[in-house]
Amino acid sequence: MCAVRDLVKTYPATRGRRGAPATPEVRATDGIRLDVQRGEIFGLLGP
């Protein structure tokens, strides 16, 4: 069994483009919960 609870991933602030103000930190995930039971197939793709 695979279990993930309250997963949070943030990226630091970046400067804005063409005079736009800088963004605060970017929250890519916030509180994700994932449970994979025995016998299930799980795949996750990403960089």
PyMOL commands that set and color helices and strands:
alter all, ss='L'
color gray80, all
select strands_A, chain A and resi 2-11+26-36
alter strands_A, ss='S'
color yellow, strands_A
deselect
rebuild
show_as cartoon
